[in-house]
């Protein structure tokens, strides 16, 4: 339930994450980490050309379900962060009520999706 450390920010998570996807907004870096039980290690998959698309304020990251073990449910939290020394911050939480923008917030909410249900993501409330 401990997130990935970026510079001096390391959020606590409201669920037990297995994977951490990361993409830099200038598109010069992307990747994935997997929780190994004691630390975050490189995941057996990554973000490759075509896995990231963005336009304006919209961003899509594509990950093959088979790459993450064919789960039947998915718990998800997203945010942006700045790791500039003496000017660090996190913002743009999804769900938006998860934290107040600022330095090193802990995440309070997440989305849980049943990947085999007929419920649409738009009808899913934060947990």
Backbone as JSON, one array per atom type, in Angstrom:
{
  "sequence": "XXXXXXXXXXXXXXXXXXXXXXXXXXXXXXXXXXXXXXXXXXXXXXXXXXXXXXXXXXXXXXXXXXXXXXXXXXXXXXXXXXXXXXXXXXXXXXXXXXXXXXXXXXXXXXXXXXXXXXXXXXXXXXX",
  "N": [[0.82, -1.19, 0.0], [2.17, 1.1, -0.24], [3.12, 3.69, -2.3], [5.06, 4.44, -5.29], [8.2, 5.98, -4.89], [8.97, 9.25, -5.74], [11.44, 11.43, -6.06], [11.05, 13.2, -3.26], [8.5, 12.5, -2.7], [6.13, 10.13, -1.69], [3.43, 8.42, -1.86], [0.84, 7.04, 0.24], [-1.3, 4.32, -0.42], [-4.79, 3.57, -1.05], [-5.39, 0.96, -1.55], [-4.05, -2.29, -2.35], [-1.65, -2.08, -4.53], [-0.47, -3.59, -7.54], [0.79, -2.97, -9.91], [2.5, -0.17, -11.36], [2.15, 2.31, -13.58], [3.91, 4.6, -15.58], [4.39, 7.69, -17.2], [6.02, 10.24, -18.88], [5.2, 13.62, -19.45], [6.4, 14.89, -21.62], [6.82, 12.88, -23.36], [9.23, 11.51, -23.36], [9.83, 9.44, -21.72], [8.61, 6.4, -20.44], [7.04, 3.67, -18.73], [6.74, 0.71, -16.66], [6.22, -0.56, -13.39], [6.4, -3.26, -11.02], [5.04, -4.49, -7.99], [7.1, -6.23, -5.87], [6.8, -7.4, -3.42], [8.56, -6.48, -1.5], [9.66, -4.27, -2.65], [9.43, -1.93, -5.44], [9.82, -3.16, -8.64], [11.15, -3.45, -12.03], [8.55, -4.06, -14.35], [7.32, -6.98, -16.16], [6.42, -6.1, -18.56], [6.01, -3.19, -20.62], [5.53, 0.25, -21.6], [5.18, 0.76, -24.93], [5.85, 2.03, -28.25], [2.92, 3.45, -29.52], [1.35, 2.74, -27.36], [0.65, 4.91, -25.87], [-1.41, 7.71, -26.09], [-2.26, 11.07, -26.62], [-4.13, 14.11, -26.44], [-4.72, 17.45, -26.22], [-6.14, 17.87, -23.1], [-6.52, 15.2, -22.65], [-5.57, 11.83, -22.05], [-4.46, 8.63, -22.94], [-3.49, 5.42, -21.91], [-2.37, 2.33, -22.93], [-2.61, -1.01, -22.0], [-2.1, -4.4, -22.33], [-4.45, -6.74, -21.26], [-3.65, -9.33, -20.77], [-0.99, -8.95, -20.11], [-1.07, -8.15, -17.48], [-1.97, -10.31, -16.08], [-4.6, -11.19, -16.66], [-6.81, -10.08, -15.04], [-9.98, -10.12, -13.28], [-11.05, -8.01, -12.05], [-10.25, -4.53, -11.54], [-8.37, -2.18, -9.86], [-7.9, 1.26, -9.65], [-5.98, 4.22, -9.7], [-5.07, 7.49, -10.61], [-2.77, 10.16, -11.29], [-1.01, 13.29, -11.63], [2.39, 14.38, -11.36], [4.95, 16.55, -10.19], [8.35, 16.53, -10.0], [10.36, 18.33, -9.47], [13.09, 19.59, -7.75], [12.61, 21.26, -4.69], [10.22, 22.25, -5.58], [8.16, 20.42, -5.65], [5.14, 18.62, -6.36], [1.83, 17.15, -6.41], [-1.0, 16.52, -8.4], [-4.22, 16.68, -10.1], [-5.78, 14.35, -9.49], [-7.35, 11.2, -10.04], [-9.76, 9.2, -8.9], [-11.19, 12.5, -8.6], [-11.69, 13.34, -6.01], [-9.81, 12.18, -4.4], [-7.44, 13.31, -3.3], [-6.17, 16.46, -2.02], [-4.68, 18.83, -4.1], [-1.16, 19.23, -3.98], [1.89, 19.03, -2.03], [3.15, 15.8, -1.76], [0.67, 14.17, -1.23], [-1.35, 11.66, 0.39], [-3.21, 9.01, -1.07], [-6.69, 8.79, -1.08], [-8.92, 7.67, -2.27], [-10.11, 5.46, -4.9], [-10.82, 3.94, -8.09], [-12.76, 1.05, -8.68], [-13.09, -1.46, -10.93], [-15.17, -3.88, -12.39], [-14.21, -6.06, -14.62], [-15.61, -7.92, -16.04], [-18.24, -7.38, -15.93], [-21.32, -5.79, -16.96], [-21.46, -3.17, -16.35], [-20.83, 0.23, -16.97], [-17.81, 2.22, -17.11], [-18.4, 4.92, -16.55], [-20.49, 4.8, -14.77], [-19.43, 4.02, -12.41], [-18.7, 4.49, -9.06], [-16.34, 6.28, -7.0], [-14.24, 4.56, -4.64]],
  "CA": [[0.0, 0.0, 0.0], [3.07, 2.24, -0.37], [3.33, 4.02, -3.7], [6.42, 4.62, -5.79], [8.82, 7.23, -4.45], [9.5, 10.16, -6.75], [12.19, 12.45, -5.34], [10.71, 13.04, -1.83], [7.07, 12.2, -2.57], [5.84, 8.7, -1.68], [2.07, 8.36, -1.31], [0.21, 5.81, 0.74], [-2.39, 3.96, -1.32], [-5.97, 3.01, -0.37], [-5.54, -0.42, -1.99], [-2.76, -2.94, -2.58], [-1.32, -2.0, -5.95], [0.5, -4.54, -8.07], [1.53, -2.31, -10.99], [2.59, 1.29, -11.41], [2.49, 2.78, -14.91], [4.38, 5.97, -15.56], [4.65, 8.3, -18.5], [6.41, 11.64, -18.74], [4.36, 14.43, -20.34], [7.1, 15.25, -22.86], [6.89, 11.62, -24.09], [10.6, 11.02, -23.42], [10.0, 8.32, -20.81], [7.42, 5.67, -20.01], [7.4, 2.36, -18.25], [5.88, 0.07, -15.67], [6.86, -1.23, -12.26], [5.56, -4.26, -10.36], [5.37, -4.67, -6.58], [7.7, -7.53, -5.69], [6.63, -7.84, -2.05], [9.4, -5.63, -0.65], [10.02, -3.06, -3.38], [8.94, -1.81, -6.82], [10.8, -3.64, -9.61], [10.67, -3.35, -13.41], [7.5, -5.02, -14.7], [7.66, -7.78, -17.33], [5.89, -5.42, -19.75], [6.26, -1.75, -20.55], [4.79, 1.06, -22.56], [5.95, 0.83, -26.17], [5.26, 2.92, -29.26], [1.51, 3.17, -29.77], [0.63, 2.49, -26.11], [0.28, 6.19, -25.28], [-1.98, 8.7, -27.0], [-2.77, 12.23, -25.91], [-4.6, 15.25, -27.21], [-5.23, 18.45, -25.27], [-6.06, 17.42, -21.71], [-6.88, 13.79, -22.59], [-4.45, 10.91, -22.13], [-4.79, 7.2, -22.91], [-2.4, 4.46, -21.8], [-2.88, 1.01, -23.29], [-1.9, -2.16, -21.44], [-2.8, -5.65, -22.64], [-4.94, -7.41, -20.05], [-2.82, -10.53, -20.58], [0.26, -8.53, -19.48], [-1.27, -7.98, -16.04], [-2.47, -11.55, -15.5], [-6.03, -11.41, -16.97], [-7.65, -9.89, -13.85], [-11.42, -9.94, -13.47], [-11.36, -6.68, -11.54], [-9.12, -3.64, -11.64], [-8.41, -1.01, -8.98], [-7.15, 2.26, -10.41], [-5.8, 5.61, -9.27], [-4.16, 8.2, -11.51], [-2.48, 11.54, -10.94], [0.16, 13.91, -12.23], [3.29, 14.88, -10.34], [6.13, 17.3, -10.57], [9.41, 16.13, -9.07], [11.4, 19.34, -9.48], [13.6, 19.86, -6.41], [12.08, 22.45, -4.01], [8.95, 22.66, -6.2], [7.44, 19.17, -5.89], [3.69, 18.67, -6.15], [0.98, 16.17, -7.06], [-2.29, 17.12, -8.72], [-5.05, 16.01, -11.11], [-6.13, 13.0, -9.04], [-8.52, 10.48, -10.57], [-10.88, 10.12, -8.81], [-10.83, 13.87, -8.24], [-11.84, 13.54, -4.57], [-8.83, 11.34, -3.72], [-6.55, 14.14, -2.49], [-6.06, 17.89, -2.32], [-3.44, 19.1, -4.8], [-0.1, 19.78, -3.14], [3.08, 18.23, -1.83], [3.12, 14.45, -1.21], [-0.58, 13.74, -0.61], [-1.72, 10.25, 0.37], [-4.4, 8.8, -1.88], [-7.79, 8.37, -0.21], [-9.95, 6.96, -3.04], [-9.7, 4.82, -6.16], [-11.92, 3.32, -8.82], [-12.7, -0.4, -8.79], [-13.86, -1.87, -12.11], [-15.39, -5.3, -12.65], [-13.94, -6.15, -16.06], [-16.49, -8.9, -16.67], [-19.62, -6.94, -15.74], [-21.85, -4.92, -18.0], [-21.47, -1.82, -15.82], [-19.91, 1.1, -17.69], [-16.95, 2.98, -16.21], [-19.02, 6.19, -16.16], [-21.44, 4.58, -13.68], [-18.67, 3.5, -11.27], [-18.4, 5.51, -8.04], [-15.06, 6.09, -6.31], [-14.25, 3.82, -3.39]],
  "C": [[0.87, 1.26, 0.0], [3.35, 2.46, -1.84], [4.8, 4.14, -4.04], [6.95, 5.97, -5.33], [9.36, 7.99, -5.65], [10.12, 11.33, -6.0], [11.87, 12.32, -3.85], [9.23, 12.77, -1.63], [6.88, 10.68, -2.65], [4.46, 8.51, -1.04], [1.74, 7.0, -0.71], [-1.01, 5.58, -0.14], [-3.57, 3.38, -0.55], [-6.28, 1.58, -0.8], [-4.14, -0.99, -2.21], [-2.48, -2.98, -4.07], [-0.32, -3.08, -6.34], [1.39, -3.87, -9.12], [1.47, -0.8, -10.86], [3.02, 1.64, -12.84], [2.92, 4.23, -14.82], [4.72, 6.44, -16.96], [4.96, 9.77, -18.27], [5.72, 12.46, -19.82], [5.07, 14.91, -21.59], [7.34, 14.03, -23.75], [8.32, 11.09, -24.24], [10.83, 9.81, -22.53], [8.64, 7.7, -20.5], [7.85, 4.3, -19.54], [6.4, 1.83, -17.25], [6.74, -0.58, -14.6], [5.87, -2.22, -11.67], [6.02, -4.38, -8.91], [5.87, -6.09, -6.39], [7.59, -8.07, -4.27], [7.42, -7.01, -1.06], [9.74, -4.3, -1.32], [9.38, -3.08, -4.77], [10.08, -2.18, -7.76], [10.27, -3.43, -11.02], [9.65, -4.44, -13.71], [7.92, -5.8, -15.94], [7.07, -7.22, -18.64], [6.22, -3.95, -19.6], [5.33, -1.01, -21.49], [5.68, 1.21, -23.79], [5.23, 1.77, -27.13], [3.83, 2.5, -29.55], [0.7, 2.91, -28.53], [0.15, 3.77, -25.44], [-0.25, 7.11, -26.37], [-2.49, 9.86, -26.17], [-3.17, 13.32, -26.89], [-5.22, 16.23, -26.23], [-5.05, 17.95, -23.85], [-6.45, 15.95, -21.55], [-5.66, 12.91, -22.83], [-4.99, 9.48, -22.09], [-3.5, 6.4, -22.82], [-3.0, 3.08, -22.07], [-1.97, -0.06, -22.69], [-2.73, -3.4, -21.77], [-3.21, -6.33, -21.34], [-4.11, -8.66, -19.75], [-1.5, -10.17, -19.88], [0.14, -8.4, -17.97], [-2.0, -9.17, -15.41], [-3.95, -11.82, -15.68], [-6.93, -11.22, -15.75], [-9.12, -9.77, -14.21], [-11.88, -8.61, -12.91], [-10.08, -5.85, -11.55], [-9.34, -2.45, -10.71], [-7.44, 0.01, -9.56], [-7.14, 3.61, -9.72], [-4.82, 6.24, -10.24], [-3.93, 9.61, -10.97], [-1.27, 12.01, -11.73], [1.08, 14.33, -11.09], [4.43, 15.64, -10.98], [7.19, 16.95, -9.53], [10.6, 17.07, -9.1], [11.81, 19.66, -8.04], [13.11, 21.21, -5.92], [10.8, 22.98, -4.64], [8.12, 21.42, -6.52], [5.95, 19.34, -5.62], [3.03, 17.5, -6.86], [-0.38, 16.82, -7.27], [-3.03, 16.24, -9.73], [-5.39, 14.57, -10.73], [-7.37, 12.48, -9.76], [-8.68, 9.25, -9.71], [-10.48, 11.47, -8.19], [-10.92, 14.14, -6.74], [-10.81, 12.76, -3.75], [-7.87, 12.14, -2.85], [-6.66, 15.59, -2.9], [-4.7, 18.11, -2.97], [-2.4, 19.68, -3.85], [1.06, 18.81, -3.03], [2.76, 16.9, -1.15], [1.8, 14.04, -0.55], [-0.71, 12.21, -0.63], [-3.03, 10.12, -0.39], [-5.51, 8.22, -1.0], [-8.84, 7.54, -0.95], [-9.35, 6.37, -4.31], [-10.96, 4.35, -6.85], [-11.69, 1.82, -8.82], [-13.64, -0.8, -9.93], [-13.96, -3.38, -12.17], [-15.29, -5.47, -14.16], [-14.83, -7.14, -16.78], [-17.95, -8.54, -16.52], [-20.06, -6.06, -16.91], [-21.95, -3.47, -17.54], [-20.45, -0.97, -16.59], [-19.02, 1.86, -16.7], [-17.59, 4.27, -15.72], [-20.0, 6.01, -15.0], [-20.76, 4.03, -12.43], [-18.33, 4.63, -10.31], [-17.04, 5.24, -7.43], [-15.26, 5.3, -5.02], [-13.29, 4.47, -2.42]]
}
